[in-house]
């Protein structure tokens, strides 16, 4: 007994080329999304660290300014 395959319905059969193209495009989309996510998170961490450093330096300058005696305004 040989088993016969059912005839493919028109329009539903994908060629190997079409399947490979869809697979490659899908993988490219997943890799791009992952790269975008990692880059965004790394940039955000870097910018937050930079802002923290700037705020810390600014606050140190402000505290240092309180210790400097005020100059007389009149001559």
FENHU-V709627 format. One line per field, one symbol per residue. ss: DSSP state (H for helix, E for strand, L for the rest). phi: phi as a letter, one per 20 degrees, with the letter a starting at -180 (. if undefined). psi: psi as a letter, one per 30 degrees, with the letter a starting at -180 (. if undefined). A space follows every 10 residues. Layout:
ss->???
phi->???
psi->???
This chain:
ss->LLLLLLLLLL LLLLLHHHHH HHHHHHHHHH HHHHHHHHHH HHHHHHHHHH HHHHHHHHHH HHHHHHHLLL LLLLL
phi->.eeeffffff ndeeffffff ffffffffff ffffffffff ffffgfffff fgffffffff ffffffefff ffeed
psi->kkkkkkkkkk ffkkleeeee eeeeeeeeee eeeeeeeeee eeeeeeeeee eeeeeeeeee eeeefffkkk kkfl.
